[in-house]
Amino acid sequence: MEIFLKDKEKIAVFIDADNAPAKKIDKVLSELARYGVVNIRKAYGNWKNQNLKPWEDVLHEFAIQPIQQFDLTKGKNATDMALVIDVMDVLYTKDIDVICLVSSDCDFTPLVTRSLADGKFVIGFGERKAPLAFVNSCSSFLYLDDETEEAEEQPIQKQSKNIKSDTKLINLLRQAIEAVEDDEGWAMLGPIGTHISNHASFDQRNYGFKKLSDLFMAINLFEMKKTNNSVLWVRDKKRAKQLNKSI
């Protein structure tokens, strides 16, 4: 799904190194390049911990500033607190448009909602173990684990079968179409994507599709047409039947 923001958005990235895969950092930064320029790049953790060695190996390559946080008390995550403090500092002192959180920890959900309240666009990255409360609170959330990439390689028939059983997703798509449809039930793909992004952290790549149009094409619950050789329109087949009966 394409999300259009103003040119050259200023982005701040905060990485919870304890709860994020280092091998996916290139994917994170590549995705953020679609939105603007990453001005702040920070990764938090106890860098004396050998578990963070994969992150140490990529810090210099991707110009990420490591923030040391000792484990002051066993069982308490001081790293989260340090990250939250820095994000709040940025909200109050820096001219930043987008806040990016790389983590699978639901403890950051209140931070996301606070950033949204301050008018920031919040992008989340994490693994599928990330709680839905955190995922859904973000403006956009993209899964980083290999399961997402494997889904893209599945046959369209298998993907379609899996998606049709996802009632929440189907309802989201139908509601978005109905919100921007014309008198005949047709809705342009662009406004559909915009409507979804305004109230859901939806990304079709989490379902194995590179483009929103590919997702619709894979589900036989919808029909599509193209006008002027480029404009894509979508209509809910169920909705079309209802409109035809009312004529």
N, C-alpha and C positions, 0 to 999 in steps of 0.2 A: 504494500500500500504506500503510495507516494504521500508524503507530508510536506506541505510547502510552507516554509518559514521565510522570513526576510533574509536577504543576502548577507553572507558573512556573519552568521550568528557567533557570538562568543560563548565558548563552552568550557565548563570546568568538570574534570573527571576525578572522581574519588573512588579508589579501589580498596575493597576489604580483602586483602591478600589471603586471609585465612579462609575465606569462603568464595574464592573465584579461581578458575583455571588459568594459569599463566600462558598456556599454549594457545589461548584464544584471544590474546590481547591485540593481535594484528587484525582480527575480525572486528573487534570493538572499535578500534581507531579508524578502520576503513569505513565502517558504518557511520561513524560520527562525521567523517569528511563530507557526507551527503548533506549535513546540516550547516556546517560552518567550520570555524577554526578553533582547535582545542588550545586554549591559552593556559590552562592549569591542568597539570597531570600529577596526581599524588597517589601513592600506595601505602597503606597502613598495615603494620604488623610488628611482631618481635623478630627482628632480622637475625637474631642469634639462634632462632629455631630452624633446624635443618629442613623442616617441612616447607619452608619458604624459598628453598634453593632454586626451584624453577623460576620464581619471580625475580630473584637476584640476577639470573642469567639474561633477563630481557629488559631490566631497568634502563641501562645505558642505551641500548639499541633503540628504545622508543622514547627516550628523554623523559622518563618517569621519575619523579622525586620520591625517594623512600622516606617515610616518616616512622622513626623508631618509637615503639611503645612497649615497654617492659610489662611482663605479666606480674603486676604488683600484688595481686591476690589470686590464689588458685581458685578456678571456677568462675572468676569474674572477668569479663571481656573489656579491658581498658581501651583496646583498639577501637571498638565501636564508639566509645565516648569521645575519643580524640578526633575521629572522623566527623562526628556530629558537630563538635565545636568548630572545626574548620569550615564546614559547610555553612554554618550560621554566620561565621565571620565573613565569608564570601558574599552571602546574601545582603549583609549590611554595608560592606566596604568596597565591593568590586562591581564593576559594570559587566555583569554576566547574564546571558539570556537563557542558557540551557545548563541544567545540572544533570550530570550523569553519575549514576551509582552502579558500581560493578560488585555485586554481592548476591548471595542466595539466602540472606538472613532477614527474617521478617521484622527484626528490631528496628529497621530503618523506615518502616511504614509511616510513623508519625513525622519523620523528617521529610518524607515525600509530600505528605499533605501540607506541611508547613511551607515547603518550597512552592507548591502549587498556589497556595494562598497568597504568596508574594508575587505571583504572576509569572513564575518560571515554568518552562517546559522541562519535564523531568523524564529522562530516558533511563531505563533499567536494563541491566544485563545480568544473567545468572543461569544456573542450571535448573533442570526441571524439578528439583527438590525444593525450589523456592516456594514459600507459601503463597497461596492465591491472594491473600490480603496485600502482600507486598507487590505482587505482579499487577493486580488490578488497580492499585493506587497510582501507578506510574502513567504518564501520558502515553508512553510507548515502552514495551518490554520485549526483548528478544532473547530467546534461550540460546545458550552457548554449548550445551553438551552435544555429543555426537549423534544422539537420537534424532535431532532436528535434521542433520545432514543425511542420515539414513532414510528419513521420511521422504526427502526430495528424490531419492533414487528408487522408491517404490513405484510399481506400475500405477497408472492413473486409476484403474478400476479398483485397486485395493485402497488407494487414498480416498476415493469417492465413497466407498462403503464405510470407511471409518468416520468420515466427516458427517455423513447423513445421520449417523447415530448420536451426533453431538447436538442435542436439542438446544443448548444455550447458544452455540454458534449459529445454527440455522435461524433461530429467533432474532439474533443480532443482525444478521444479513437482511432478513425480511423487514424488520423494523426500519433499517436504514433506507431500503428501497422505498418503502411506503412514505417515509418522511420527505422524500424529494421527487416522487414520481409525478408524471403528468396525468392528464385525464384518462389516458389509455393504460396506465400502469407502468409505463416505461420510465426509467430513471438513468441519467447519465452516470457513468462509472466514477468520474471525478468527484462529483458532489456526494456520491455514496461513500467513498473513502473518507472524505472530509467529515461527513456526519458521524461515521464510526469513530474516527480519531478524536472527536470532540467529547466523547463520553466513554471510551473504552481503550484499554492498553492492547489493542488488537494488532497483530502483525501476521499476515498470511504465511510468512516463512516459517512460523512456528507450527504450521500445519503441512509443511513440505512444498509450498508453492512460491515461486519467485515473484509473481505478480498477482494482484487481486483478481484480474481478469481470468487467470489460469484457475484460480479457486472456483469462481463461478462456473467456468466451462466444465469443470470436473463433476459438478453436481447437477443431475438431471431435474432438479426441482426448479431450475431457472432457465430462461431462454435469453439469448443475446442477439443483438444486431449491430451493424455498423453503418453510420451515415457520414457523408462527405469523406469517405475513404479512411477516416481516422477516429471519429467519435464513437465510442462504445456505449451501448445502452443495455440495460438489464431489466428483465421483468420476471416477477414471481409467477410461475404457472398457476399456482393456486389462486393468487390474487386476480389474475387475468380471467379465470373462469367466473369468479365472483362478479367482476365488472361486466362481463358479457351477459350474465343472467339478469343484471339490473337494467340492461338496455331494452 
